[in-house]
Amino acid sequence: MIDLSAEQRHMIKLIDDYAAKFPLSEVGDEQLLSTCYDYMGAFKRILDSTSKRQMDYICQQYDGFYRFAKLMEMLAQGLADEVIEVPKDH
């Protein structure tokens, strides 16, 4: 078992449960992405406070968390590649 704090486990479970509410489809991914803002802070805290080994373990154990992480990765890549435009007021 990978050592995670109670706070980390709580945030992981929140993200996992949230992502699991949406159907595993393109429409579900769109719904998840359009409503994920409230969970991004917790996700960032998990990223900043875990090692690669811990993150690999989390993603293996929590399918919803893994799905959320992959969507965040795709979003970040789209922004970096300028495929996704950020509105000028942001």
N, C-alpha and C positions, 0 to 999 in steps of 0.2 A: 504494500500500500504506500502510496506517495503521501508525504506529510503536507497537509493543507490545513490552514487555520479554519476555525469555525466560521469566520466572516467570509473567507474565500469559498468554502463549501456552500454557504448560504447564497452568495451571489451566483455561483455556478448553477445551483438548483433553480434559482429564479429565472435565469436566462434559458436554461434547459426546458423548464415547464412552459415558459412563454413561447419559445420557438416550436415546441411540440403541438401547440394549439392549432397551427396552420397546416393545411393539407400539403402533402409532399407532391407538389405540382408547381408548374410555372406560376399559376395564379396564386397559390399559397406563398411562394417566394415573394411575389409582388406585394401581397398583403403584409407579409412579415417585414419587408424592407420599408414599406410606407408607414409602418407604426413602430419601428424599432428604436426611435430616438431615446425614449426613457430608459432603455437598457444599455445604451452605448457607454455611459459613464462606468457602470459596473463592469462591463466587458473590458474597458481600458484598464481599470484597476486590476483585474485578473491578469491581463497581459503584462502589466508592469510589475506584478508581484510574484510571478511564477517563472520557473526555468523552462527550457525547451522540453526537458524530460517530463516535468509536471504537466505542461500543456498537452503533450502527446498523450499522457495518461488520461487527462480530463476529456480530451476529444474521443478517446477510445471508449470511455465509460458513459458519456453523455451525448447521445445522438443529436438532441436538440441544440446543445451547446456547440457541437461540431458544425451543425448546419448554420447556426448564427455566425460562427467564426468564418466559415467559407464565404458566406454572403458579405461579411464585412471586408474580407480579403478582396473579393471581386469588386466591391464598391471602391475600395482604396485604389485598386489597380486602374479602374475606369477613370477615377479622378486624376491619377498620376499620368495616364496616357491621354488625358484631355478628351476622352470619349464621352465623359459625363461633364456637363458644364455646371459650374457653380454660379448661381445668380450673383450679379455684381454687388447687391446689397449685403452679401455675406462675406 
